[in-house]
Every structure is written in C-alpha cells, then in structure tokens.
C-alpha cells in the first residue's frame, strides 16, 4: 500500500522549510549584508542612529547567514608573498652570539680573548687569541648544541661548528634549517590569518604554495594595497630605555645602544638601550582607545610576568624617558610620570582612527617572524564579479527552464512533481552553503548548474521503473511503490560514486576545484533527499486525495 506515515511526512517538509528559510537571506543579499555588518559593529559596543537603521534592514528573528562570495564573484585582492626565511636564520645566529661569548669567556685562561669577526648572515665567526685552546673552544661551543625540535631531525644537532686555526665558524645544521623554515612558514600563515580575520573580511583564502610562498585572496577589498599595508608591517614592538637624543643616524651609539629615528618628527633620532625592557610578544591585548585630548591611541595590557617587569622598571625610572619602538622607528617617547602597576598603558601618536585600529590589530595578531616579499599583487574589480554572477544566473535559469520543460513533456503530472522538487533542491543547496558558511566561486556555480541537470536523474530512474511496473498490469499504487523500491539501489549507487569523486576533489584540490567539489557534494545530498522523499511525498499526497484508477507517467 502506497503510504508515508504522518510523522515522517512532517519531518520531510520540516526539513524543507528549515533549509529554504536558511537559503532565504541570499535572495536579499545586499540588505542582509548591511544588517550583518551593522550588527558586528554594534556588538563591539559602538552604536548610532545610522547603525541602528542598517541593523533594522533585516528582521533579527530570521537567519542572517549568507553564502560567502569568492574572489572571482565579489572582487577583491590577490597576493602571492614569499617569506624571507633567511632573516630567521640570521636572527638565530645573532642571538646565539652572547651564549658563545659567555661560554668562551668563562675559560679565558685557556682560549684567550674572544672577538667576533665580520661574517655573512648565514655564519657566525668567532676568533680566539690562544691557538693552544682551539680544541677546548671547539668543545665548549659544540656543547651549546641542542637537538632539533622536529620528528625528522630529532637525532641531529641544531648547529654545525668548524674550526680553522683560531677561527670558529658556526652555522645552522641542515636539519635545523629545515625545521626552522617549516616553523616560520606555519607561524607566518597563522599570523596572516589572524591579521586579516581581525579586520572583518569575509572568508579569505590563505594557503601555502611551495616551500616559502603563501597565497592570499581576500574578497570584498577595494585594493590590494590595503592588504599590503596590513601584511607588510612585521610589527616588531619593543619598549626601550632612552639614553639620549642623537644628532643623526651616523652618530656612534655607544656599547649596548642603538640609534633609531622618530616616526613623527623628521630629523629627530633617539639613542636607546639595545636590550628592551619588554617586547610585543608579552602583550596580552591591544585595542583602539583615545587619549585625554580625544585623539586616537592604542591601549595595551601586558601578561602577568611582563606587567611585573614593566611595573618594576617604571618604579625605578620615574622622570626618565622610555621609547615605544615599532619596526625600528620610535613612535612615542613619553616620560615616566609615576609607577605604572598592572601592566597597562596607552600608545599615543599622530594616529588616525584607522591607523590606530590597524596598529592594535597588528599588535594583537603578533609579529611576523620574517619579512614578506610581494611577488604578485592584483586587484579584481567588483564589476568582473557582477558579470560572473549575471552569467551564472543566466546559465542556471536556462538550464533550469530546459529541464523543467523536458520533465513536463516527458512525464506529465509526475514531471511537475519532479520540477517542484528540483526548485526545492536548488534552495536547499543554498541553505546548506549558508549554514556551513561555505564560499561560492565561479566553478561553484558550475557545480550548481551540473547539479540541476543531475537532480532529475533519480526521478527519471523512478518514473521509468514505474512505467515498467504498470506494463505488468499492477495497480497504480503498487506500481508506484515498486518503482521507488526497485530504483532505490540504482539511485544510491550512482550518487555514492559521484559523491566519492566530490570528496576526493575537495580533499586533494584547492581554490576553484574545492569550490566546485563543495557545491557538487551538497547538490548530490539534496538531490537524493528531494528525489526519494520530497517527490514521493508529493505523489503520495496527490494519490491519497484523488485515488486515480489509472495513471500516466
């Protein structure tokens, strides 16, 4: 007996209603997007009449998730950057020098005086004055080696040491260089992702390409220069003691000091103690604020250990200047007026609101471990994306109308039921894309067009099977029931194999291939659901109301 239980019928159509409800915001894309942007700002505590009006453009009780549009549909910035991992190698060797100096100085009676020689960035050259102590110096420096922190290089030391007469040459081992490069790239990926996510862009694509390159695609950005400005700063923040003012950059800074220019006042140079009091790595939070004069500034807070260090320093140096240094430029050099406990403070300067916001983002995200070189940069205009969307809409409409007409001509009333399920199917695809926050690309539209064509396959199999059953003189109800039962295995087999292909494309592919795989996979799921459940429920309801003696398929 052809029948579907009432609870099952309710579950089928409840699923359809929920899916279409989540798909609905995409029909009002501009209004919902404006609502979402306004709500994001209001949630930070800022509000005004304009924001409230924008937020009211979409009812708050309705879903507001949208299908994110990819770079080829929305326009935006495309960047290919290269990480200068050699900077990290040089930085490690620079930081390794004090350890070498101290361990050799502890046995000066054996190795003599220790001096550092001029060397390329990839080497650290140290000369001792006593040739008789060369072997002992080699053993001491070799003892500073540590195991490489990686699975592949766990048995190797992090440095190689060679000695030629009284000259020791220290370099990174191959295993340490490989492990350091991997750590640098992964850290850079994470910091780039945090910086871009902090400024509220939608669904950026940030992925590694090759050994030392990173692809960055940010939809919805007006210019690639905006992203370059955000990523081009390494954001190395330090707090250094001011030793005095220098006349120019070429003046001798003195032992343990350095001379850096002022960011705000051209021609002004500060002599600073090289060793920082605290660094940006100790920051716990940084956010936009305003000083006592209402000018934009950046409020910061240190972690517990750094807060204690900073508090002790300010207590001991009341009345002295200290410099806030960002990427080797002094952005502010205030005088310590009193003890600053708690590790909180404010960075002032000639900032605009946007500059202060971006600086806070950079400080929160952390410093890049190495400099980035921009190998490729281009801005994709929104006009190209609009053309792509229009072309995709035309393709979907033409394909959809052709399928609708074909199904009605081929299967009559049953074709109408299949067409209703097809329209619901497309809506459910957009509902799923909205729920998971997937990004729709131009290949993704191709996947939807392909799904429209594939969506009726299951119905065609069922309807043809019903035709075969009707030829055996079975009643209409029994023919419909057997048609669905005997077609089920063929439908599942055909769609499972296609779904496996979509999963492989998503797993192994990236960018456009991944976007195509997502829409194809979701389309398969919704197609099977609508063919097996939605179309059948329509036929069952129609059959229960009309009770036809014969049917035409």
BADREN-590784 format. One record per residue (C-alpha): residue number from 1; x, z, y. Coordinates in nm, 3 decimals, padded with zeros to 5 digits. Last residue first. Layout:
REM BADREN-590784
(NUM (X Z Y)),
...
//
This chain:
REM BADREN-590784
(553 (00.378 -01.640 00.852)),
(552 (00.001 -01.696 00.826)),
(551 (-00.201 -01.405 00.690)),
(550 (-00.504 -01.381 00.463)),
(549 (-00.779 -01.121 00.420)),
(548 (-00.694 -00.962 00.754)),
(547 (-00.738 -00.580 00.793)),
(546 (-00.752 -00.596 01.176)),
(545 (-00.660 -00.241 01.286)),
(544 (-00.438 -00.139 00.992)),
(543 (-00.265 -00.479 00.993)),
(542 (-00.179 -00.457 01.363)),
(541 (-00.043 -00.102 01.327)),
(540 (00.159 -00.201 01.019)),
(539 (00.293 -00.519 01.184)),
(538 (00.406 -00.327 01.493)),
(537 (00.565 -00.057 01.273)),
(536 (00.748 -00.326 01.076)),
(535 (00.889 -00.484 01.393)),
(534 (01.011 -00.145 01.518)),
(533 (01.147 -00.009 01.189)),
(532 (01.349 -00.264 00.993)),
(531 (01.406 -00.526 01.263)),
(530 (01.435 -00.284 01.557)),
(529 (01.676 -00.050 01.379)),
(528 (01.887 -00.332 01.231)),
(527 (01.918 -00.496 01.571)),
(526 (01.996 -00.165 01.745)),
(525 (02.292 -00.094 01.516)),
(524 (02.419 -00.454 01.525)),
(523 (02.395 -00.464 01.905)),
(522 (02.591 -00.140 01.935)),
(521 (02.872 -00.294 01.732)),
(520 (02.866 -00.623 01.925)),
(519 (02.856 -00.441 02.260)),
(518 (03.157 -00.230 02.166)),
(517 (03.352 -00.512 01.999)),
(516 (03.327 -00.737 02.307)),
(515 (03.459 -00.459 02.530)),
(514 (03.746 -00.392 02.286)),
(513 (03.846 -00.757 02.287)),
(512 (03.832 -00.767 02.668)),
(511 (04.068 -00.466 02.706)),
(510 (04.222 -00.366 02.375)),
(509 (04.212 -00.470 02.013)),
(508 (04.308 -00.291 01.692)),
(507 (04.041 -00.023 01.683)),
(506 (03.763 -00.211 01.864)),
(505 (03.823 -00.536 01.672)),
(504 (03.839 -00.342 01.345)),
(503 (03.511 -00.165 01.426)),
(502 (03.343 -00.495 01.517)),
(501 (03.457 -00.652 01.187)),
(500 (03.318 -00.355 00.997)),
(499 (02.989 -00.403 01.185)),
(498 (02.975 -00.768 01.077)),
(497 (03.021 -00.667 00.712)),
(496 (02.761 -00.393 00.748)),
(495 (02.515 -00.633 00.910)),
(494 (02.509 -00.885 00.625)),
(493 (02.493 -00.619 00.353)),
(492 (02.217 -00.421 00.527)),
(491 (01.996 -00.725 00.582)),
(490 (02.046 -00.855 00.227)),
(489 (01.962 -00.513 00.080)),
(488 (01.647 -00.478 00.293)),
(487 (01.501 -00.820 00.214)),
(486 (01.344 -00.710 -00.118)),
(485 (01.169 -00.404 00.026)),
(484 (01.058 -00.570 00.352)),
(483 (00.904 -00.872 00.180)),
(482 (00.761 -00.652 -00.095)),
(481 (00.558 -00.456 00.162)),
(480 (00.448 -00.767 00.349)),
(479 (00.339 -00.940 00.026)),
(478 (00.156 -00.627 -00.095)),
(477 (-00.044 -00.605 00.228)),
(476 (-00.120 -00.978 00.233)),
(475 (-00.247 -00.987 -00.129)),
(474 (-00.033 -01.144 -00.399)),
(473 (-00.097 -01.507 -00.489)),
(472 (00.267 -01.579 -00.584)),
(471 (00.304 -01.801 -00.276)),
(470 (00.248 -01.498 -00.050)),
(469 (00.567 -01.339 -00.190)),
(468 (00.776 -01.639 -00.084)),
(467 (00.631 -01.629 00.266)),
(466 (00.703 -01.256 00.286)),
(465 (01.066 -01.329 00.197)),
(464 (01.085 -01.585 00.475)),
(463 (00.948 -01.326 00.716)),
(462 (01.198 -01.061 00.607)),
(461 (01.502 -01.291 00.629)),
(460 (01.385 -01.425 00.967)),
(459 (01.334 -01.069 01.093)),
(458 (01.690 -00.976 00.991)),
(457 (01.831 -01.281 01.165)),
(456 (01.631 -01.216 01.482)),
(455 (01.896 -00.990 01.636)),
(454 (02.180 -01.233 01.564)),
(453 (02.100 -01.465 01.853)),
(452 (02.039 -01.181 02.094)),
(451 (02.351 -01.011 01.957)),
(450 (02.562 -01.315 02.049)),
(449 (02.434 -01.294 02.406)),
(448 (02.513 -00.920 02.407)),
(447 (02.867 -00.984 02.277)),
(446 (02.920 -01.249 02.544)),
(445 (02.817 -00.988 02.800)),
(444 (03.087 -00.766 02.652)),
(443 (03.336 -01.051 02.694)),
(442 (03.254 -01.030 03.068)),
(441 (03.306 -00.653 03.064)),
(440 (03.068 -00.360 03.022)),
(439 (03.235 -00.018 03.021)),
(438 (03.092 00.251 02.797)),
(437 (02.948 00.576 02.936)),
(436 (02.823 00.690 02.593)),
(435 (02.461 00.725 02.711)),
(434 (02.470 00.417 02.936)),
(433 (02.603 00.185 02.663)),
(432 (02.339 00.324 02.424)),
(431 (02.058 00.257 02.673)),
(430 (02.196 -00.088 02.749)),
(429 (02.180 -00.174 02.378)),
(428 (01.835 -00.016 02.353)),
(427 (01.704 -00.248 02.625)),
(426 (01.837 -00.553 02.441)),
(425 (01.665 -00.436 02.121)),
(424 (01.334 -00.368 02.298)),
(423 (01.329 -00.733 02.404)),
(422 (01.410 -00.839 02.048)),
(421 (01.141 -00.608 01.902)),
(420 (00.878 -00.772 02.125)),
(419 (01.010 -01.112 02.012)),
(418 (00.982 -01.015 01.643)),
(417 (00.619 -00.912 01.696)),
(416 (00.553 -01.247 01.866)),
(415 (00.718 -01.425 01.572)),
(414 (00.477 -01.244 01.339)),
(413 (00.196 -01.389 01.548)),
(412 (00.325 -01.744 01.494)),
(411 (00.629 -01.762 01.264)),
(410 (00.820 -02.082 01.354)),
(409 (00.675 -02.173 01.693)),
(408 (00.672 -01.809 01.807)),
(407 (01.028 -01.749 01.681)),
(406 (01.165 -02.065 01.842)),
(405 (01.007 -01.988 02.179)),
(404 (01.151 -01.635 02.187)),
(403 (01.496 -01.752 02.070)),
(402 (01.518 -02.019 02.340)),
(401 (01.393 -01.772 02.601)),
(400 (01.657 -01.516 02.503)),
(399 (01.946 -01.764 02.501)),
(398 (01.846 -01.897 02.843)),
(397 (01.792 -01.547 02.984)),
(396 (02.118 -01.408 02.839)),
(395 (02.324 -01.705 02.962)),
(394 (02.164 -01.688 03.309)),
(393 (02.236 -01.316 03.328)),
(392 (02.596 -01.372 03.223)),
(391 (02.643 -01.637 03.490)),
(390 (02.498 -01.404 03.753)),
(389 (02.724 -01.119 03.634)),
(388 (03.030 -01.346 03.644)),
(387 (02.942 -01.470 03.993)),
(386 (02.900 -01.111 04.111)),
(385 (03.238 -01.022 03.961)),
(384 (03.404 -01.312 04.143)),
(383 (03.240 -01.199 04.466)),
(382 (03.362 -00.842 04.405)),
(381 (03.719 -00.956 04.476)),
(380 (03.995 -00.908 04.222)),
(379 (04.302 -00.755 04.385)),
(378 (04.641 -00.831 04.240)),
(377 (04.959 -00.647 04.154)),
(376 (05.238 -00.727 03.914)),
(375 (05.582 -00.573 03.864)),
(374 (05.520 -00.251 04.055)),
(373 (05.821 -00.027 03.994)),
(372 (05.740 00.338 03.924)),
(371 (05.985 00.622 03.984)),
(370 (06.028 00.887 03.718)),
(369 (05.880 01.223 03.611)),
(368 (05.572 01.172 03.828)),
(367 (05.486 01.495 04.000)),
(366 (05.167 01.682 03.924)),
(365 (04.799 01.595 03.923)),
(364 (04.715 01.884 04.154)),
(363 (04.990 01.794 04.400)),
(362 (04.896 01.427 04.411)),
(361 (04.527 01.505 04.456)),
(360 (04.603 01.750 04.738)),
(359 (04.817 01.483 04.905)),
(358 (04.531 01.233 04.869)),
(357 (04.286 01.471 05.034)),
(356 (04.528 01.547 05.319)),
(355 (04.586 01.175 05.378)),
(354 (04.211 01.101 05.373)),
(353 (04.130 01.385 05.615)),
(352 (04.405 01.260 05.847)),
(351 (04.730 01.452 05.842)),
(350 (04.966 01.536 06.128)),
(349 (05.099 01.839 05.947)),
(348 (04.985 02.162 05.786)),
(347 (05.043 02.293 05.435)),
(346 (04.846 02.612 05.365)),
(345 (04.929 02.920 05.164)),
(344 (04.850 03.127 04.858)),
(343 (05.099 03.311 04.635)),
(342 (04.917 03.644 04.639)),
(341 (05.144 03.812 04.891)),
(340 (05.271 03.641 05.207)),
(339 (05.488 03.894 05.398)),
(338 (05.485 03.816 05.768)),
(337 (05.545 03.548 06.029)),
(336 (05.751 03.314 05.814)),
(335 (05.836 03.025 06.044)),
(334 (05.693 02.687 05.953)),
(333 (05.893 02.376 05.852)),
(332 (05.645 02.102 05.763)),
(331 (05.656 01.757 05.604)),
(330 (06.030 01.769 05.537)),
(329 (06.110 01.449 05.350)),
(328 (06.290 01.431 05.016)),
(327 (05.976 01.342 04.816)),
(326 (05.772 01.623 04.970)),
(325 (05.961 01.915 05.121)),
(324 (05.796 02.224 05.267)),
(323 (06.072 02.389 05.468)),
(322 (06.135 02.757 05.536)),
(321 (06.203 02.908 05.873)),
(320 (06.311 03.268 05.923)),
(319 (06.123 03.546 06.103)),
(318 (06.036 03.738 05.786)),
(317 (06.291 03.650 05.516)),
(316 (06.286 03.941 05.267)),
(315 (05.907 03.970 05.244)),
(314 (05.870 03.591 05.237)),
(313 (06.106 03.567 04.939)),
(312 (05.939 03.850 04.747)),
(311 (05.597 03.684 04.792)),
(310 (05.729 03.345 04.682)),
(309 (05.881 03.492 04.366)),
(308 (05.564 03.688 04.285)),
(307 (05.345 03.384 04.350)),
(306 (05.579 03.175 04.132)),
(305 (05.521 03.405 03.834)),
(304 (05.143 03.429 03.886)),
(303 (05.074 03.060 03.947)),
(302 (05.090 02.929 04.300)),
(301 (04.796 02.850 04.530)),
(300 (04.763 02.568 04.779)),
(299 (04.556 02.476 05.085)),
(298 (04.617 02.129 05.225)),
(297 (04.553 02.052 05.591)),
(296 (04.310 01.862 05.811)),
(295 (04.294 01.983 06.173)),
(294 (04.030 02.236 06.279)),
(293 (04.265 02.428 06.508)),
(292 (04.286 02.726 06.270)),
(291 (04.387 02.492 05.987)),
(290 (04.150 02.285 05.772)),
(289 (04.135 02.255 05.393)),
(288 (04.166 01.988 05.123)),
(287 (04.272 02.120 04.784)),
(286 (04.571 02.239 04.582)),
(285 (04.569 02.447 04.264)),
(284 (04.801 02.625 04.020)),
(283 (05.125 02.511 04.177)),
(282 (05.446 02.610 03.994)),
(281 (05.543 02.249 03.924)),
(280 (05.532 02.195 04.298)),
(279 (05.853 02.393 04.331)),
(278 (05.960 02.744 04.427)),
(277 (06.255 02.885 04.626)),
(276 (06.436 02.553 04.605)),
(275 (06.812 02.527 04.544)),
(274 (06.954 02.274 04.790)),
(273 (06.950 02.512 05.087)),
(272 (06.828 02.305 05.375)),
(271 (06.985 02.147 05.683)),
(270 (06.698 01.984 05.869)),
(269 (06.696 01.650 06.047)),
(268 (06.497 01.539 06.352)),
(267 (06.534 01.176 06.463)),
(266 (06.168 01.094 06.415)),
(265 (05.942 01.398 06.421)),
(264 (05.657 01.399 06.166)),
(263 (05.833 01.338 05.833)),
(262 (06.145 01.538 05.922)),
(261 (06.466 01.410 05.769)),
(260 (06.665 01.582 05.493)),
(259 (07.015 01.730 05.492)),
(258 (07.139 01.911 05.182)),
(257 (07.299 02.248 05.106)),
(256 (07.496 02.407 04.822)),
(255 (07.827 02.364 05.000)),
(254 (07.793 02.231 05.352)),
(253 (07.551 01.974 05.492)),
(252 (07.817 01.744 05.640)),
(251 (07.648 01.536 05.908)),
(250 (07.554 01.184 05.802)),
(249 (07.176 01.238 05.828)),
(248 (07.196 01.325 06.199)),
(247 (07.224 01.617 06.441)),
(246 (07.136 01.881 06.183)),
(245 (06.896 02.173 06.229)),
(244 (06.958 02.500 06.048)),
(243 (06.974 02.681 05.715)),
(242 (06.609 02.623 05.626)),
(241 (06.510 02.774 05.288)),
(240 (06.342 02.531 05.053)),
(239 (05.988 02.491 04.917)),
(238 (05.969 02.191 04.684)),
(237 (05.722 01.911 04.613)),
(236 (05.813 01.600 04.413)),
(235 (05.502 01.389 04.474)),
(234 (05.630 01.071 04.299)),
(233 (05.448 00.861 04.554)),
(232 (05.380 00.502 04.449)),
(231 (05.073 00.599 04.246)),
(230 (04.826 00.676 04.524)),
(229 (04.966 00.428 04.774)),
(228 (04.980 00.163 04.500)),
(227 (04.618 00.242 04.412)),
(226 (04.501 00.181 04.770)),
(225 (04.729 -00.123 04.798)),
(224 (04.541 -00.288 04.509)),
(223 (04.250 -00.333 04.747)),
(222 (03.877 -00.270 04.763)),
(221 (03.857 -00.053 04.452)),
(220 (03.544 -00.090 04.237)),
(219 (03.719 -00.130 03.904)),
(218 (04.067 00.022 03.849)),
(217 (04.299 -00.159 03.608)),
(216 (04.638 -00.001 03.534)),
(215 (04.874 -00.146 03.275)),
(214 (05.182 00.063 03.196)),
(213 (05.532 -00.059 03.114)),
(212 (05.835 00.105 02.952)),
(211 (05.822 00.026 02.578)),
(210 (05.554 -00.240 02.561)),
(209 (05.223 -00.209 02.737)),
(208 (05.077 00.139 02.769)),
(207 (04.720 00.185 02.880)),
(206 (04.519 00.287 03.182)),
(205 (04.179 00.119 03.219)),
(204 (03.979 00.292 03.490)),
(203 (03.623 00.400 03.411)),
(202 (03.484 00.463 03.757)),
(201 (03.699 00.586 04.043)),
(200 (03.645 00.944 04.162)),
(199 (03.969 01.024 04.345)),
(198 (04.070 01.277 04.079)),
(197 (04.035 01.022 03.797)),
(196 (04.309 00.807 03.951)),
(195 (04.553 01.095 03.986)),
(194 (04.472 01.238 03.644)),
(193 (04.520 00.904 03.467)),
(192 (04.848 00.838 03.647)),
(191 (04.966 01.188 03.547)),
(190 (04.871 01.134 03.181)),
(189 (05.038 00.794 03.156)),
(188 (05.352 00.926 03.329)),
(187 (05.374 01.214 03.080)),
(186 (05.341 00.971 02.788)),
(185 (05.606 00.738 02.934)),
(184 (05.848 01.023 03.007)),
(183 (05.805 01.183 02.665)),
(182 (05.875 00.850 02.492)),
(181 (06.182 00.783 02.709)),
(180 (06.314 01.133 02.639)),
(179 (06.273 01.087 02.263)),
(178 (06.456 00.753 02.272)),
(177 (06.735 00.890 02.492)),
(176 (06.765 01.200 02.275)),
(175 (06.804 00.990 01.959)),
(174 (07.058 00.758 02.123)),
(173 (07.266 01.054 02.237)),
(172 (07.285 01.128 02.608)),
(171 (07.631 01.105 02.759)),
(170 (07.915 01.346 02.834)),
(169 (08.266 01.223 02.912)),
(168 (08.546 01.481 02.909)),
(167 (08.871 01.391 03.086)),
(166 (09.187 01.591 03.012)),
(165 (09.331 01.345 02.762)),
(164 (09.036 01.134 02.657)),
(163 (08.745 01.348 02.540)),
(162 (08.407 01.234 02.412)),
(161 (08.082 01.433 02.401)),
(160 (07.747 01.298 02.278)),
(159 (07.434 01.483 02.382)),
(158 (07.089 01.565 02.237)),
(157 (07.213 01.647 01.888)),
(156 (07.056 01.476 01.587)),
(155 (06.870 01.629 01.289)),
(154 (06.529 01.631 01.458)),
(153 (06.561 01.269 01.573)),
(152 (06.256 01.112 01.412)),
(151 (06.029 01.413 01.448)),
(150 (06.125 01.480 01.809)),
(149 (06.286 01.758 02.012)),
(148 (06.650 01.654 01.969)),
(147 (06.862 01.945 01.852)),
(146 (07.070 02.121 02.121)),
(145 (07.420 02.051 02.249)),
(144 (07.591 02.322 02.455)),
(143 (07.839 02.384 02.173)),
(142 (07.985 02.038 02.230)),
(141 (08.084 02.156 02.578)),
(140 (08.273 02.454 02.439)),
(139 (08.429 02.262 02.150)),
(138 (08.553 01.984 02.382)),
(137 (08.697 02.241 02.623)),
(136 (08.880 02.409 02.332)),
(135 (09.029 02.078 02.224)),
(134 (09.136 01.993 02.579)),
(133 (09.295 02.333 02.645)),
(132 (09.651 02.211 02.610)),
(131 (09.585 01.940 02.869)),
(130 (09.520 02.207 03.135)),
(129 (09.363 02.077 03.458)),
(128 (09.015 01.996 03.327)),
(127 (08.819 01.685 03.421)),
(126 (08.442 01.637 03.388)),
(125 (08.258 01.307 03.367)),
(124 (07.878 01.299 03.331)),
(123 (07.750 00.959 03.225)),
(122 (07.440 00.739 03.260)),
(121 (07.433 00.770 03.640)),
(120 (07.785 00.619 03.670)),
(119 (08.073 00.862 03.727)),
(118 (08.272 01.025 04.005)),
(117 (08.464 01.316 03.855)),
(116 (08.355 01.679 03.836)),
(115 (08.629 01.939 03.852)),
(114 (08.725 02.228 03.625)),
(113 (09.044 02.428 03.678)),
(112 (09.234 02.549 03.373)),
(111 (09.117 02.498 03.015)),
(110 (09.260 02.817 02.859)),
(109 (09.273 03.071 03.144)),
(108 (08.958 02.909 03.282)),
(107 (08.759 03.028 02.983)),
(106 (08.435 03.130 03.162)),
(105 (08.486 02.834 03.397)),
(104 (08.428 02.599 03.102)),
(103 (08.087 02.749 03.018)),
(102 (07.988 02.764 03.385)),
(101 (08.085 02.406 03.471)),
(100 (07.912 02.260 03.167)),
(99 (07.591 02.455 03.240)),
(98 (07.605 02.353 03.608)),
(97 (07.647 01.984 03.508)),
(96 (07.339 01.960 03.284)),
(95 (07.100 01.926 03.578)),
(94 (07.272 01.608 03.689)),
(93 (07.280 01.485 03.328)),
(92 (06.904 01.539 03.299)),
(91 (06.834 01.371 03.633)),
(90 (07.040 01.067 03.533)),
(89 (06.843 01.026 03.211)),
(88 (06.515 01.078 03.398)),
(87 (06.607 00.811 03.652)),
(86 (06.689 00.572 03.366)),
(85 (06.322 00.594 03.263)),
(84 (06.225 00.376 03.557)),
(83 (05.862 00.332 03.457)),
(82 (05.737 -00.025 03.497)),
(81 (05.402 -00.097 03.655)),
(80 (05.140 -00.365 03.597)),
(79 (04.854 -00.340 03.843)),
(78 (04.501 -00.483 03.860)),
(77 (04.274 -00.360 04.139)),
(76 (03.899 -00.405 04.179)),
(75 (03.616 -00.647 04.112)),
(74 (03.288 -00.535 03.958)),
(73 (03.241 -00.784 03.676)),
(72 (03.600 -00.872 03.578)),
(71 (03.716 -00.517 03.645)),
(70 (03.457 -00.365 03.415)),
(69 (03.108 -00.248 03.508)),
(68 (03.013 00.102 03.397)),
(67 (02.672 00.112 03.232)),
(66 (02.486 00.375 03.429)),
(65 (02.383 00.735 03.367)),
(64 (02.112 00.855 03.604)),
(63 (01.853 00.991 03.360)),
(62 (01.526 01.084 03.536)),
(61 (01.444 01.433 03.666)),
(60 (01.662 01.383 03.976)),
(59 (01.446 01.099 04.104)),
(58 (01.661 00.821 04.257)),
(57 (01.701 00.737 04.626)),
(56 (01.684 01.108 04.712)),
(55 (02.060 01.150 04.673)),
(54 (02.119 00.894 04.947)),
(53 (01.885 01.079 05.184)),
(52 (02.054 01.412 05.106)),
(51 (02.394 01.256 05.172)),
(50 (02.277 01.122 05.508)),
(49 (02.124 01.456 05.608)),
(48 (02.442 01.649 05.535)),
(47 (02.613 01.818 05.241)),
(46 (02.953 01.930 05.120)),
(45 (02.974 02.196 04.848)),
(44 (03.161 01.994 04.583)),
(43 (02.827 01.928 04.407)),
(42 (02.706 01.746 04.720)),
(41 (02.990 01.493 04.688)),
(40 (02.906 01.407 04.325)),
(39 (02.535 01.398 04.413)),
(38 (02.598 01.138 04.684)),
(37 (02.796 00.915 04.449)),
(36 (02.528 00.944 04.179)),
(35 (02.243 00.858 04.420)),
(34 (02.432 00.555 04.558)),
(33 (02.490 00.438 04.200)),
(32 (02.124 00.489 04.115)),
(31 (02.009 00.283 04.414)),
(30 (02.256 -00.001 04.348)),
(29 (02.188 -00.022 03.974)),
(28 (01.808 -00.018 03.979)),
(27 (01.757 -00.203 03.647)),
(26 (02.057 -00.013 03.510)),
(25 (01.865 00.311 03.565)),
(24 (01.611 00.202 03.297)),
(23 (01.851 00.196 02.999)),
(22 (01.828 00.574 02.948)),
(21 (01.448 00.550 02.953)),
(20 (01.459 00.249 02.718)),
(19 (01.653 00.450 02.460)),
(18 (01.426 00.755 02.491)),
(17 (01.111 00.540 02.457)),
(16 (01.247 00.352 02.155)),
(15 (01.349 00.675 01.982)),
(14 (01.003 00.819 02.049)),
(13 (00.861 00.498 01.905)),
(12 (01.037 00.539 01.573)),
(11 (00.992 00.918 01.556)),
(10 (00.615 00.887 01.619)),
(9 (00.582 00.626 01.344)),
(8 (00.772 00.852 01.105)),
(7 (00.541 01.143 01.188)),
(6 (00.235 00.914 01.134)),
(5 (00.345 00.793 00.792)),
(4 (00.408 00.421 00.757)),
(3 (00.174 00.214 00.535)),
(2 (00.141 -00.106 00.336)),
(1 (00.000 00.000 00.000)),
//
